[in-house]
Amino acid sequence: MNSLVIFPFQSQDFLPFPWWHGAVAGHSWLIFSLFACIAEGSLQMPSFQPGILYQYRYSLDAQLGYVPRVSLQGSWMKAEALVHVQLLWRSQAGEQLLQVQIQNLKFSHEPEHEKNQNATGGPFTETTLGKENTAELQLPVFLHWNNGKVEGIYGDREEKPLILDLKRGLISLLQFQPHAGRITEEDISGSCKVAYTVSKDSVVKTKDLQECTRPRFGFTSVNKIFGVQLQLISRSLYLMKGSVIQSVLSEESHVVSLTLRSSTGIMITSRQQLELMSSSMPGLAEIHGQSLQEALDSLLEKHQPISLVSQPFKRICTQCCSLKDYLKTVGNRRVRMDISKVSTTWQFHRLIQMLHSAKKRDVLQLLRKASEKTVPFFIDAAVAAQSTASLVALSEFLDFSNKKQEPLVEKFLYAAAFSPRPSKELLRLLLDKLNGKQLTPAIWKTGIIVTGSLVGKLCRMKLCGLQEVELGMETVLRRLSETEEESEMVTYLLSLKNALLPETIPILLNYAEEGSAAVSGTAVSALQRFSTQHITGEVKKAMRRIFHEKMRKYEKTCRLTAAEILLDNEPLPMDITNILLATRELETEMATFLLSKIQSSLHSPHHPSRKAMKELLKDPWINNYSYLSKAGISSSFSGPLTVTKDVLFPFTLDLLFTEVGLLRKSVSDFLLLSHGHQLQAAQVTFEAKGLDSVLGENTNEEEEEELMAGMSAIVFDVQLRPVVFFQGYTDLMAKVLLSSGEPTNVIKGNVLLMDHQQAIPLQSGLQAVVELQGGLGIDISANIDVNIWEQESKTEIRTRGGLAIDFQAELDAPFFQASLRRQTEVETALNFATALRFSGSPMLMCLQLNEEQLPYREIFTISETSVNRSITVRKGRRGMLAGRDFALHTANSEMCKILLAEEKEQ
């Protein structure tokens, strides 16, 4: 049957290569030759005939480019050669031994500065290969070929890896089948799933690069938000005439972009073409033998089997500064350690690179030689590097039982907790340091809490079966079951809160229902961090019992957290209804908080339970003034800070007050959502208990609470050790009299958020390596000021940060190296403040959230190196985003005007 469209995919499915300067147009016959009759089924089995030299013209093109395009167009290279294919031996079953040999290879590229001067494209600069490289290239490889399938290749294993990869890339073009179907086959890319479609005289091969398995290489961050996205395409077109391959066109594209910002990426493209030029010249005589091995043995030189799969490797940086060289000048450097400045974050990046290859004695010398102000910076970098030498040096340098080193030990512990991809060696080091040592209470608590973070991350890396992970989890669970001290129980539960292992949910439920007020509250807050899929029916039953106090009395904040779990995880209409009904029996502020929470969810388009709540509130029996009116001042507000096609950055502000108007609990929560992944970027919680009794206005005699105020924080999914501001009346008076007024430091240091390295073996035989490193210098401080005499309270959270992202790709060929680099830097500042005056009626409350102006800069760098020349081109751009105040709600704005006006008058 005749048809105008016989190709199973559109012409644009083959990748656009505008940088070929018209090369595609010259081969349009490949497409037009397909407009013929479709003959579904199979072609003849591919084979070569003895005594004939098949001469092919082979071309290879590759490009590195930015996504989206910038003024620097990228790095382009191409190679052209003749390929001789000759049959040496064959069996009756269709097996063949082929000799494949590359001749007259010409390798060229177009330098970036010449592209800029000649936009229409000019001649490429030819690269000198050298006699040794030319000789290696011309060494033949021997291919065991069976009806189009590559069964094995033989050659000299001592050849340079990049030259061997070029030959693997050529051989991979001969890996195909002449009939339709899906199969897993091996080539230079690895073991990949491949789909074949067949029409008259043509075969289309589509390779699923996402599913390829290959030798393990590289690493990535545990949280996929800080990783990369891949868009991969690989298609090949084979044209046959009888049993002989007439031409092959193979195109491949890899787009690697940031998960958080898909518009920041790098494209790697590759194209191969093999075209039959002649099959009329005489070739080598056929070898007569009974088996393939006999044929191989008859060759003059002994050849070894070679894997068809490329072996990935990382280019060694010959110009990078070593730690040994850095140590020579470190004593003379005036290092400015403003953590929130991006210049410090870039120093952090460079130090990590040095530490990757440093020796233990050099790392130890760095730590011992550093000044008091710079040691914490070097500890952050040593933990982020995670080399064996760095960890051993840290183990020798840090003494967990030395009270003078307590700040440095805590710095190490938090650096370990924030590691983007912790190792078993890091966990083993931590467990060894915690075991049997006389530790201060702060270090012991922090160490146990951090153990949970490392265990959880290693399990998410699918390393739960490691001996170190099992020991860490067993230690926490055993000690939790043995202790009777409330403070110790809370610490172990915080460790489980960091681990977030589903198998610990029954344990958390037990402590949530049976524990003391502090223990129960901690267990319920741990359950709140689990995703919806783990909030099962059993969990919901327990939360109902806690909220509705079916078995016993619970502290009010614990009950409210239980209600939030029910409302935020696919709530049943029954739960929403019962919670609304319960608000009529609750204290005014508890009821007001819950109603505000529900209404905030209804007004948030991204809240997972919005639809269910909206449906239920269509019932006028529920949705009326009697149920939904609010008499208190407690509130919950949520809204988006940033919304892009890749990121949703919502924030939530929860304020719970006592019945006399004092702050009971304040929660500031910042989430990061991207492509199905979630990260709790920051959550700062202030709690104050028993302040009503100080004013002599305790309205709840049943709930005698100890006077206390404290803070708890989660940063980048890591629960930190809670901080107590004061505990008891005597401590309160001492803190008031001796207070310096300085804010409490929540976290201050450098964190490696993004750490990704990936090898991309192109089918052409070239290898690309993509690296992403993102560091953040972060300084979060918080302050709570409760003035009993003036009857006012204030809280403030200040966040400063300097983010530096280094995103680069390298492309390696035997005679040419290219690198693309994109460096992005941002400095940001976010302030959140609350002010409450409860001396008058009505009480006045003001919430303020603002972001200061945001400077940013991007630098683009292209480097190209060949045998006879080397060039680097760099361009950049910078800008400033204006600061902004976030509008919360109308009532808040009105109260802020009154309070701020009164402050100005004073």
Secondary structure, 3 states (H helix, E strand, C coil): CCCCCCCCCCHHHCCCCHHHCCCCHHHCHHHHCCCCCCCCCECCCCCCCECEEEEEEEEEEEEEEEECCCCCCCEEEEEEEEEEEEEEEECCCCEEEEEEEEEEEEEEEECHHHHHHCCCCCCCEEECCCHHHHHHHCCCEEEEEECCEEEEEEECCCCCHHHHHHHHHHHHCCCCCCECEEEEEEECCEEEEEEEEEECCEEEEEEEEEEEECCCCCECCCCHHHCEEEEEEEEEEEEEECCEEEEEEEEEEEEEEECCCCCCEEEEEEEEEEEEEEEEEECCCCCCCCCHHHHHHCCCCCCEEECCCCCCCCCCCCCCCCHHHHHHHHCCCCCCCCCCCHHHHHHHHHHHHHHHCCCHHHHHHHHHHCCCCCHHHHHHHHHHHCCHHHHHHHHHHCCCCCHHHHHHHHHHHHHHHCCCCCCHHHHHHHHHHHCCCCCCHHHHHHHHHHHHHHHHHHHHCCCCCCHHHHHHHHHHHHHHHHCCCHHHHHHHHHHHHHHCCHHHHHHHHHHHHHCCHHHHHHHHHHHHCCCHHHCCHHHHHHHHHHHCCCCCCCCHHHHHHHHHHHHHCCCCHHHHHHHHHHCCCCCHHHHHHHHHHHHHHHHCCCCCCHHHHHHHCCCCCCCCHHHHCCCCCCEEEEEEEEECCCCEEEEEEEEEECCCCCEEEEEEEEEEEECCEEEEEEEEEEEEECHHHHCCCCCCCCCCCCCEEEEEEEECCEECCCEEEEECHHHHHHHHHHCCCCCEEEEEEEEEEEEEEEEEECCCCCEEEEEEEEEEEEEEEEEEEEECCCCEEEEEEEEEEEEEEEEEEEEEECCEEEEEEEEEEEEEEEEEEEEEECCCCCCEEEEEEEECCEEEEEEEEEEEEECCCEEEEEEEEEEEECCEECCCCHHHHHHHHHHHHHHHHC
